[in-house]
Structure formats: C-alpha cells, structure tokens
Amino acid sequence: MMVHSHSEDICSEIEQVRQQMNVLGCSHGLLHPEVMKCSQQLDKLLIQHYAMEKRRRHKN
C-alpha cells in the first residue's frame, strides 16, 4: 500500500509541475530558463514514476 501512495504522490507532483511548465511556457516562452528547469524536473519525476511502475509489474 505504501508504494501505491507514493505512486499517487509522484503522479500528483508530475501534474503540478506539468501545469507550472505550461503556465511559464505561455507567459515567458518555451526556451526561458524557468521553463527548462520545470522540464528537467518533470523528466526526473517521469523517470521515477516509470521505474516504480516497472518494479511493480515485475513483482506481480
């Protein structure tokens, strides 16, 4: 159950960062340093999420 909760936390954080990146991208342009920072953060979260899903699938 702990893994499921952590997975939900990461999904929530992914959505928050994605929304923040969209807002910043619309207001500052896609090449703005803050947008790039959000993009990198989003990449890290997605990699974490995919790794957790892969481990979960191999357990079952």
C-alpha positions in Angstrom: 0.0 0.0 0.0 2.9 2.4 0.7 4.1 2.1 -2.9 0.6 2.9 -4.2 0.5 6.0 -2.0 4.0 7.1 -3.2 2.9 6.4 -6.8 -0.1 8.7 -6.3 2.2 11.4 -4.8 4.5 11.3 -7.8 1.5 11.4 -10.2 0.2 14.5 -8.3 3.6 16.1 -8.4 4.0 15.3 -12.1 0.7 17.0 -12.8 1.6 20.1 -10.8 5.0 20.5 -12.5 3.4 20.0 -15.9 0.8 22.7 -15.2 3.5 25.0 -13.9 5.6 24.4 -17.0 2.6 25.2 -19.3 1.9 28.4 -17.5 5.5 29.5 -17.6 5.8 28.5 -21.2 2.8 30.6 -22.2 4.0 33.6 -20.3 7.8 33.5 -20.9 8.3 31.3 -24.0 9.4 27.7 -24.2 13.1 28.5 -24.1 13.0 30.5 -20.8 15.3 29.1 -18.1 12.4 28.6 -15.7 10.5 26.5 -18.3 13.7 24.5 -19.0 14.1 23.9 -15.2 10.5 22.7 -15.0 11.0 20.4 -18.0 14.1 18.8 -16.4 12.2 18.4 -13.1 9.3 16.8 -15.0 11.7 14.4 -16.8 13.1 13.3 -13.4 9.7 12.7 -12.0 8.6 10.7 -15.0 11.7 8.5 -14.9 10.9 7.8 -11.2 7.3 7.0 -12.0 8.2 4.6 -14.9 10.8 2.9 -12.7 8.3 2.4 -9.9 5.7 1.0 -12.4 8.3 -1.4 -13.8 9.2 -2.7 -10.4 5.5 -3.1 -9.5 4.8 -5.1 -12.7 7.8 -7.4 -12.1 6.6 -8.1 -8.5 3.2 -9.4 -9.8 
